[in-house]
Amino acid sequence: MTMASIDAESGPLGWGAIAGLAEAYDRLDVPLYRYLLLYLLPAVVGFLVTVAAAVLLPLPLFIRLPIPALGLLVLFAAVFYPKLVLEQERGQLENRLHLLITHMTVLSTTNIDRMEVFRELAKEDEYGALADEMYRVVQLVDVWNQSLDDALRRRAREVPSKPLSDFFDRLAYTLAAGQQLQDFLLNEQKVVIQNYVTIYEGSLENLEVMKDLYLSMILSMTFGLVFAVVLPILTGTDPTVTVAAVITMFVFVQLGFAYAIHTVTLYDPVWYQSERITAAAEPAVRRSIVVGGVLAVALLVVVAADLLGLGGFSLAALLPGVNGIPLLIEAIIPITPLLIPGLVVRRVEGEIKDRDGEFPSFIRALGASESAKQSTTSAVLRDLRKKDFGSLTKDVDNLYTRLAMRIDTESAWRHFTADSQSYLIQKFSEMYLIGRQMGGSPKRLGELISENMNEVLQLRERREQATITLIGLLYGITAASAFAFFIGIEVVALLATMSVDLSTNGMNLSGLISTGNYNIPLIRFLLLLVVLFNALLSALMIRTVDGGHTVNSFVHFVVLAWTSSLVAVLVHTMVGAFLRV
């Protein structure tokens, strides 16, 4: 009896979670004893060392307490790493399952053998773990001489994904009963899409839970950081150490949530994934990245010269009417040119989404016209290109031009998908092309692809709404955190300037307030690093959820950084105007 055979549905509360963890350990690529010896045991020892350090080190309690927390974090990671690996594998199988089954259906409608369908799918590297599963099925049939239904049943017992396991089981039963692969897959389409919708909606619901947890954790860490800034004024401890300790925990918490959001978000990219052909939009994107990068480096040199006072240079002197630029603003200036590539990619991404919306109607019309006219794709496109397909019209016209010039059909379609820059158009166009090359019915192919893509586009609209909510949440947290961070240090700076007056009052209160240990510029610099790190992680989380280009995150990075800096300057101005006498 293996560890994975434990029944997850029976037993006491929490037994299912334990059984799931046991299954993950059972599926490890390395022997269990090796993992326990080389990974888990060192993590346990490290945790015990951190506990001993927290007990024995001569440091204040609020500095010693986070030390075992870091050891516990490492131990937690070592214990649950196999579970994370298993979940990643399950996600890789389920993220593209609807595309693979649609692709399989397209191939099944052609004039090829059913084993050839699995061989073709095994060659598609884009499907990742799913392609590996197709290859294993092929190996069981070709090398081990098993029947296709027996091979499918065997893999159904091994795969960690329940939707894929159920699909293999149903397919094996149907093939054993004598039904044709094409008939089964055509009837299976609604089930497959419904399963994908369920998985997609579950991912969005998990994202909502993660947003609530993120909000509560970041607010708690913000309170802790403010506490670390203000408390040493009463205790006399080194505030730099306390602030650095809390900042370290803040960084770990944000990294953990960024990874968690990456884990719960389904793989559904917007952009074209192949590098075989250069797309028309790529030169403009590359030029914008070069321009933005050169300007950012140039501004970094200018700001560095101003801060270091090289040659008596002053950035404020270049701006008429400006007496001085706050450090928090000056530090953000070099990253501002990153808006240029970010905005260019954002514009291109909007065009890609427009083309995605037009493609289902185009492919349906193309398939129906080819079936009705019993003609080639080039002849059909001669009339079809005159119709309005919105932002896709130019790409359709270019496709006709390439086909009319007798360019290889496969190359012409690959250029079409590259020009569209769309991942969905790339995958579904490849399916249509392969189906036509192998003798499939154009009308049936067009209708099948159109229906499946429309379902995916509807799910993407829900994801876009979830992304908008996440953006609002992150911007709100960023502004609130920046306000809390800098109000604390400004109050401390104010008390530091008032300490002399307090000591000369009738009652000697100077002993109650200890500001001598504060290095205000250094703490401000540490808070600035936290602000920039928060802006970077928040921008990457937004990009993970919306499935867009990495460069698109530059826009949110710059805007979030400016938001934090402006809030910090506003806090400084408010303290100066209302509290300083």
MARVODO-892608 format. One record per residue (C-alpha): residue number from 1; x, y, z. Coordinates in steps of 0.1 Angstrom, whole numbers, plus 5000, padded with zeros to 4 digits. Layout:
REM residues N
   resi     xx     yy     zz
    NUM      X      Y      Z
...
END
This chain:
REM residues 581
   resi     xx     yy     zz
      1   5000   5000   5000
      2   5015   5033   4989
      3   5012   5066   5007
      4   4990   5079   4978
      5   4964   5051   4985
      6   4952   5067   5017
      7   4915   5076   5013
      8   4913   5114   5013
      9   4875   5114   5019
     10   4874   5094   5051
     11   4889   5100   5086
     12   4889   5129   5109
     13   4889   5166   5100
     14   4920   5175   5081
     15   4927   5139   5070
     16   4921   5149   5034
     17   4949   5175   5036
     18   4973   5149   5051
     19   4964   5124   5024
     20   4971   5150   4998
     21   5005   5158   5013
     22   5012   5120   5015
     23   5003   5117   4978
     24   5027   5145   4970
     25   5055   5128   4988
     26   5047   5095   4970
     27   5049   5113   4936
     28   5084   5128   4943
     29   5109   5124   4915
     30   5136   5116   4942
     31   5134   5087   4967
     32   5115   5096   4998
     33   5145   5088   5022
     34   5167   5111   5001
     35   5144   5140   5003
     36   5139   5136   5041
     37   5177   5134   5047
     38   5189   5161   5024
     39   5160   5187   5026
     40   5136   5181   5055
     41   5161   5172   5082
     42   5183   5203   5075
     43   5152   5225   5077
     44   5142   5210   5111
     45   5178   5216   5124
     46   5177   5251   5110
     47   5144   5258   5128
     48   5158   5246   5161
     49   5189   5268   5156
     50   5167   5299   5151
     51   5147   5290   5182
     52   5179   5287   5202
     53   5192   5320   5188
     54   5159   5337   5198
     55   5163   5324   5233
     56   5200   5331   5238
     57   5208   5362   5219
     58   5210   5394   5240
     59   5185   5414   5219
     60   5151   5430   5226
     61   5122   5406   5225
     62   5105   5422   5195
     63   5138   5417   5175
     64   5142   5380   5187
     65   5106   5370   5179
     66   5109   5372   5141
     67   5140   5350   5141
     68   5122   5317   5147
     69   5095   5329   5123
     70   5121   5328   5095
     71   5132   5293   5106
     72   5096   5282   5106
     73   5091   5296   5071
     74   5120   5275   5058
     75   5107   5244   5076
     76   5072   5251   5062
     77   5086   5254   5027
     78   5106   5221   5030
     79   5075   5202   5043
     80   5051   5215   5017
     81   5075   5218   4987
     82   5064   5184   4973
     83   5028   5195   4975
     84   5036   5227   4956
     85   5054   5207   4929
     86   5023   5184   4926
     87   5000   5214   4924
     88   5022   5230   4897
     89   5021   5198   4877
     90   4983   5196   4881
     91   4980   5232   4870
     92   5001   5225   4839
     93   4979   5197   4830
     94   4946   5216   4835
     95   4956   5250   4822
     96   4958   5238   4785
     97   4935   5208   4787
     98   4907   5226   4768
     99   4931   5235   4740
    100   4946   5200   4738
    101   4911   5184   4736
    102   4900   5209   4710
    103   4932   5202   4690
    104   4925   5164   4694
    105   4889   5169   4681
    106   4902   5188   4651
    107   4926   5160   4643
    108   4900   5134   4648
    109   4878   5149   4621
    110   4905   5144   4595
    111   4915   5113   4576
    112   4942   5100   4600
    113   4945   5070   4623
    114   4935   5076   4659
    115   4970   5067   4671
    116   4984   5093   4647
    117   4962   5119   4666
    118   4981   5111   4698
    119   5015   5111   4680
    120   5008   5146   4666
    121   4998   5159   4700
    122   5029   5145   4716
    123   5050   5166   4693
    124   5034   5199   4705
    125   5059   5212   4730
    126   5035   5241   4737
    127   5013   5218   4757
    128   5041   5209   4781
    129   5030   5183   4806
    130   5000   5174   4785
    131   5023   5166   4755
    132   5043   5144   4778
    133   5012   5125   4788
    134   5003   5120   4751
    135   5038   5107   4746
    136   5035   5082   4775
    137   5002   5069   4759
    138   5020   5065   4726
    139   5049   5046   4742
    140   5026   5023   4761
    141   5009   5014   4727
    142   5040   5013   4704
    143   5066   4999   4728
    144   5047   4979   4753
    145   5020   4967   4728
    146   4991   4977   4749
    147   4958   4986   4734
    148   4949   5023   4733
    149   4921   5019   4758
    150   4943   5000   4783
    151   4970   5026   4779
    152   4945   5054   4787
    153   4932   5035   4817
    154   4967   5031   4831
    155   4976   5068   4826
    156   4942   5077   4842
    157   4954   5061   4874
    158   4987   5079   4874
    159   4980   5115   4864
    160   4975   5140   4893
    161   4947   5159   4875
    162   4912   5147   4881
    163   4897   5163   4849
    164   4924   5147   4827
    165   4920   5114   4846
    166   4882   5114   4840
    167   4887   5123   4804
    168   4911   5093   4799
    169   4887   5070   4816
    170   4857   5081   4795
    171   4878   5079   4763
    172   4891   5044   4772
    173   4855   5031   4779
    174   4842   5046   4747
    175   4870   5032   4725
    176   4866   4998   4741
    177   4829   4999   4733
    178   4837   5005   4696
    179   4827   5041   4693
    180   4847   5063   4669
    181   4872   5088   4684
    182   4857   5116   4663
    183   4821   5110   4676
    184   4832   5108   4712
    185   4853   5140   4710
    186   4826   5160   4693
    187   4801   5150   4720
    188   4828   5157   4746
    189   4833   5193   4737
    190   4806   5207   4760
    191   4819   5187   4789
    192   4854   5198   4783
    193   4845   5235   4781
    194   4823   5232   4812
    195   4852   5216   4831
    196   4875   5244   4820
    197   4849   5271   4830
    198   4847   5255   4864
    199   4885   5255   4868
    200   4888   5290   4855
    201   4860   5303   4878
    202   4876   5284   4907
    203   4909   5302   4900
    204   4892   5336   4901
    205   4875   5327   4933
    206   4908   5317   4948
    207   4922   5350   4937
    208   4895   5368   4956
    209   4904   5349   4987
    210   4941   5357   4981
    211   4932   5394   4978
    212   4915   5394   5012
    213   4944   5377   5028
    214   4969   5400   5011
    215   4950   5430   5024
    216   4949   5418   5060
    217   4986   5407   5060
    218   4999   5439   5044
    219   4980   5461   5068
    220   4994   5440   5097
    221   5029   5444   5084
    222   5024   5481   5079
    223   5013   5485   5115
    224   5044   5465   5125
    225   5067   5487   5105
    226   5052   5519   5120
    227   5056   5503   5154
    228   5092   5495   5146
    229   5098   5531   5136
    230   5081   5548   5166
    231   5088   5523   5195
    232   5126   5529   5198
    233   5119   5565   5207
    234   5106   5552   5241
    235   5129   5521   5246
    236   5162   5536   5234
    237   5170   5506   5212
    238   5186   5509   5177
    239   5157   5518   5154
    240   5177   5508   5123
    241   5178   5472   5135
    242   5141   5470   5143
    243   5131   5487   5110
    244   5154   5463   5090
    245   5140   5433   5108
    246   5104   5442   5100
    247   5113   5452   5065
    248   5128   5417   5060
    249   5095   5401   5071
    250   5076   5425   5049
    251   5096   5414   5019
    252   5091   5377   5027
    253   5054   5382   5031
    254   5051   5400   4998
    255   5072   5374   4980
    256   5050   5347   4994
    257   5018   5363   4982
    258   5033   5370   4948
    259   5042   5334   4945
    260   5007   5323   4958
    261   4990   5345   4932
    262   5012   5331   4905
    263   5002   5296   4917
    264   4964   5301   4918
    265   4963   5320   4884
    266   4956   5299   4854
    267   4981   5300   4825
    268   4962   5321   4799
    269   4987   5344   4781
    270   4976   5372   4758
    271   5007   5374   4736
    272   5020   5352   4708
    273   5044   5327   4723
    274   5065   5314   4694
    275   5099   5329   4684
    276   5101   5314   4650
    277   5088   5345   4632
    278   5093   5381   4640
    279   5060   5399   4644
    280   5053   5434   4629
    281   5048   5450   4663
    282   5080   5437   4678
    283   5104   5463   4663
    284   5083   5491   4678
    285   5083   5474   4712
    286   5120   5469   4711
    287   5126   5505   4701
    288   5105   5517   4729
    289   5124   5495   4754
    290   5157   5509   4741
    291   5145   5545   4743
    292   5130   5540   4778
    293   5161   5523   4790
    294   5185   5549   4776
    295   5165   5577   4791
    296   5163   5559   4825
    297   5201   5555   4825
    298   5207   5591   4815
    299   5183   5604   4843
    300   5200   5580   4868
    301   5234   5597   4860
    302   5219   5631   4863
    303   5202   5623   4897
    304   5234   5607   4910
    305   5254   5637   4900
    306   5229   5660   4918
    307   5228   5638   4950
    308   5266   5635   4951
    309   5272   5671   4942
    310   5296   5663   4914
    311   5309   5695   4898
    312   5285   5716   4917
    313   5256   5703   4895
    314   5221   5709   4908
    315   5190   5694   4892
    316   5168   5720   4908
    317   5187   5747   4891
    318   5175   5734   4857
    319   5139   5739   4868
    320   5129   5776   4871
    321   5111   5785   4903
    322   5121   5753   4921
    323   5142   5757   4952
    324   5148   5721   4958
    325   5136   5686   4948
    326   5127   5662   4977
    327   5148   5631   4978
    328   5118   5608   4976
    329   5108   5625   4943
    330   5143   5627   4929
    331   5148   5589   4936
    332   5117   5581   4914
    333   5127   5603   4884
    334   5151   5577   4868
    335   5124   5550   4865
    336   5099   5574   4849
    337   5110   5568   4813
    338   5099   5532   4817
    339   5064   5545   4810
    340   5074   5548   4773
    341   5078   5510   4766
    342   5050   5503   4791
    343   5025   5525   4773
    344   5036   5512   4738
    345   5031   5476   4750
    346   4997   5485   4766
    347   4985   5500   4733
    348   4996   5469   4713
    349   4980   5446   4739
    350   4947   5465   4735
    351   4949   5458   4697
    352   4956   5421   4704
    353   4925   5418   4725
    354   4905   5435   4697
    355   4918   5410   4672
    356   4909   5382   4696
    357   4873   5394   4696
    358   4871   5394   4658
    359   4888   5361   4652
    360   4858   5337   4660
    361   4836   5354   4634
    362   4864   5353   4608
    363   4873   5316   4613
    364   4836   5307   4612
    365   4830   5327   4580
    366   4862   5312   4564
    367   4852   5276   4572
    368   4816   5281   4560
    369   4827   5298   4528
    370   4853   5271   4520
    371   4827   5244   4524
    372   4801   5262   4504
    373   4824   5271   4475
    374   4845   5239   4476
    375   4875   5261   4469
    376   4909   5269   4483
    377   4915   5292   4512
    378   4932   5318   4489
    379   4901   5319   4466
    380   4878   5323   4495
    381   4899   5351   4511
    382   4897   5371   4479
    383   4861   5379   4488
    384   4863   5375   4525
    385   4890   5401   4529
    386   4867   5428   4517
    387   4845   5424   4548
    388   4851   5443   4580
    389   4867   5423   4607
    390   4878   5453   4627
    391   4914   5454   4637
    392   4919   5419   4622
    393   4910   5431   4587
    394   4946   5441   4578
    395   4960   5408   4589
    396   4934   5389   4569
    397   4943   5410   4538
    398   4980   5402   4544
    399   4972   5365   4547
    400   4954   5366   4513
    401   4984   5385   4498
    402   5009   5359   4509
    403   4987   5330   4497
    404   4981   5347   4464
    405   5019   5351   4460
    406   5022   5313   4463
    407   5040   5315   4496
    408   5039   5282   4515
    409   5005   5278   4532
    410   5020   5269   4566
    411   5044   5299   4564
    412   5016   5323   4554
    413   4994   5312   4583
    414   5024   5315   4608
    415   5030   5350   4596
    416   4993   5357   4601
    417   4994   5345   4637
    418   5027   5363   4643
    419   5012   5396   4630
    420   4982   5392   4652
    421   5005   5388   4682
    422   4977   5367   4699
    423   4982   5335   4718
    424   4947   5323   4711
    425   4948   5332   4674
    426   4981   5314   4673
    427   4968   5281   4688
    428   4934   5281   4670
    429   4948   5290   4636
    430   4973   5262   4639
    431   4944   5238   4647
    432   4925   5250   4616
    433   4955   5248   4594
    434   4964   5212   4605
    435   4927   5202   4602
    436   4925   5215   4567
    437   4958   5199   4556
    438   4946   5165   4569
    439   4913   5167   4551
    440   4889   5179   4578
    441   4856   5197   4570
    442   4862   5235   4569
    443   4827   5243   4582
    444   4829   5219   4611
    445   4864   5231   4620
    446   4854   5267   4618
    447   4823   5262   4640
    448   4842   5241   4665
    449   4871   5266   4669
    450   4847   5296   4670
    451   4826   5281   4698
    452   4856   5272   4719
    453   4873   5305   4715
    454   4841   5324   4723
    455   4839   5305   4756
    456   4876   5314   4764
    457   4869   5351   4756
    458   4840   5352   4780
    459   4862   5338   4807
    460   4888   5364   4799
    461   4862   5392   4804
    462   4857   5379   4840
    463   4894   5378   4845
    464   4896   5414   4834
    465   4871   5424   4860
    466   4891   5406   4887
    467   4922   5424   4875
    468   4906   5458   4878
    469   4895   5449   4913
    470   4931   5438   4921
    471   4945   5470   4907
    472   4922   5492   4928
    473   4931   5471   4959
    474   4969   5474   4953
    475   4968   5511   4946
    476   4948   5517   4978
    477   4971   5496   4999
    478   5001   5513   4984
    479   4988   5548   4992
    480   4977   5538   5027
    481   5010   5520   5035
    482   5031   5549   5023
    483   5011   5573   5044
    484   5016   5551   5075
    485   5053   5545   5069
    486   5062   5582   5065
    487   5039   5597   5091
    488   5058   5576   5117
    489   5092   5588   5107
    490   5080   5624   5103
    491   5066   5623   5139
    492   5100   5609   5151
    493   5119   5636   5132
    494   5096   5662   5148
    495   5102   5649   5183
    496   5139   5649   5176
    497   5138   5686   5169
    498   5117   5692   5200
    499   5139   5672   5224
    500   5160   5702   5234
    501   5129   5722   5243
    502   5115   5693   5263
    503   5147   5690   5284
    504   5146   5727   5293
    505   5110   5728   5305
    506   5101   5730   5341
    507   5097   5692   5342
    508   5126   5673   5328
    509   5110   5650   5302
    510   5141   5644   5281
    511   5146   5610   5298
    512   5113   5597   5284
    513   5122   5604   5248
    514   5153   5589   5232
    515   5160   5602   5197
    516   5198   5600   5198
    517   5199   5566   5182
    518   5178   5576   5151
    519   5195   5580   5118
    520   5166   5597   5101
    521   5181   5598   5065
    522   5190   5561   5067
    523   5155   5551   5079
    524   5140   5572   5051
    525   5162   5554   5026
    526   5150   5520   5040
    527   5114   5531   5037
    528   5121   5543   5001
    529   5134   5508   4993
    530   5102   5493   5007
    531   5081   5516   4986
    532   5100   5507   4954
    533   5099   5469   4963
    534   5062   5471   4970
    535   5056   5489   4937
    536   5076   5463   4918
    537   5059   5433   4934
    538   5024   5448   4930
    539   5031   5455   4893
    540   5042   5419   4887
    541   5012   5406   4905
    542   4989   5426   4882
    543   5008   5413   4852
    544   5004   5377   4865
    545   4967   5380   4869
    546   4959   5398   4836
    547   4982   5375   4815
    548   4998   5404   4797
    549   5034   5412   4786
    550   5060   5418   4813
    551   5068   5452   4799
    552   5032   5462   4805
    553   5039   5460   4843
    554   5063   5490   4839
    555   5033   5514   4838
    556   5019   5502   4872
    557   5055   5501   4886
    558   5061   5537   4878
    559   5026   5550   4888
    560   5027   5530   4921
    561   5062   5544   4929
    562   5051   5579   4921
    563   5020   5575   4942
    564   5040   5564   4972
    565   5065   5592   4968
    566   5039   5619   4964
    567   5021   5606   4995
    568   5054   5607   5014
    569   5060   5643   5003
    570   5025   5653   5012
    571   5029   5638   5047
    572   5062   5657   5051
    573   5044   5689   5040
    574   5015   5683   5063
    575   5037   5676   5093
    576   5057   5707   5085
    577   5025   5729   5082
    578   5004   5716   5111
    579   5028   5702   5137
    580   5059   5722   5136
    581   5057   5754   5155
END
